[in-house]
Amino acid sequence: MPHDAVFVVDDEVAVRNGLKFLLRSAGYAVEAFPSAQSFLDTYDPNLGGCLLLDVQMPSMTGLELQQQINQRGWRIPVIFITGHGTIPMTIEAIKAGAFDLIEKPLGEHALLDSIGRALAHSDTAGDERLLRAQLETRAASLTPREREVFELVGAGESCKVIARQLGISFRTVEAHRAHIAEKLRARGTADLIRFASMIRGIGPA
C-alpha cells in the first residue's frame, strides 16, 4: 500500500463505507477496520500513511488505541473523528500525540484538508523544531491580552469561562480568539491546543 494511504478505524459500517468512497474518489489508497484491535493485528508500521480514528468504540476506544500506538513507537499521524467532541477530549487526544480532531458530521473539505496536512506532516516529522520556532515568532505578535486568552484556550477553557476569569465579555473573548488563530495560522481548537502545548508558555513580547 502506498505512502499516501489512509487507514480508517470505525465500528460503524456505514461510516467506513462512506469514508472509503470519499477518500478513494480523492485519490487515496484506503484500508478500513471495524475495531481498534483489528487495526493493531494488521497494520505494518513500515507502511506510513495516516490513521482516521473514531473516538467512541466498544472494547477499545480510539484514545486507548492511540496509547497502544504510542507504546509500540509507531509514527503514524492520527486524526480523531467524533460525534461527541469536548474540549477535555480534545486536550487528551492532542496530548497523546493526535494530529487533529474533527467532529461529525464530517465536512468533506475539512477532512481532506486535515488528511493532506497529516500526510505532509508524516513526511516532514523532523521539521517540528522549525515549526516551534515559527510559532514562537508568530506568538511574539500577540498582545498581552491575547497571550492571556491563548494560554487559557490552550488549557482547555471555554470562551465563557475565559470571559469570566478575565472579566471581559464573551464576544470580546471570541474576537481575541479569532485574532490569535489568524496570527498563529491555526485552523481550529485542536491547532490552538497543540500550538500552546508546543510553545509551553509565551513570555512577554
Steps between C-alpha positions, in 0.01 A plus 500: 500500500646843403628757747193723447271229638226582747402243761146533633395350836129532578252248637214632281493329160317793336768743616779271376338455161430872463857593588645237267293638212594863575870436549539271201322762287762748625779268384603338826561132559271401788484208739218487756471311829191434718693513830815629663626147559461402135716798406766406756502142374542601134686832468860498381677810642729507196203599284477858624178680409259650753228365726140624506374379836159503668517600867201306635526127426421188703773278649782748428436872452685722257694663783603157628616406152704822489669390823579160347649671194717717726616200705602317182688802371303518176536835326167540323304828525157447656189701414218436746139515382227534760133575537552596863791741487582693818785729595638253761490222241682720250769578757542132587526405132750774415714427806504134396646611169195520274543717193141630489146444625199548273138485611222314317327565271827510312544788257662371183731799451615510865561126504702491178697806608587337833603175330719686253673689782540181705669319213725800436583509871587132488745574219663788692485385862855625548384857442324526839776718646459737205123515557555578869737782409247636251225483762712688751565770240129526417405498868728801559243707307224420751393779732521439877124439511519261206778309676275464805214372287729266306639341817146441630385355167805274506399388851163394360285781638185598310439856380234540770742398776778719355266799491413449867863451608626806315197720574422568134205422276447170321501683166834663583651160578373366167657798321833445677485128418440577130798740494719241675403230250577736212839601640604144582341360179291258703204329333303429815499400866717193447773710338486763776534236772782327313681829439468599866642164601793542257584850612450418871430850610570829331715761666458875452551618143 
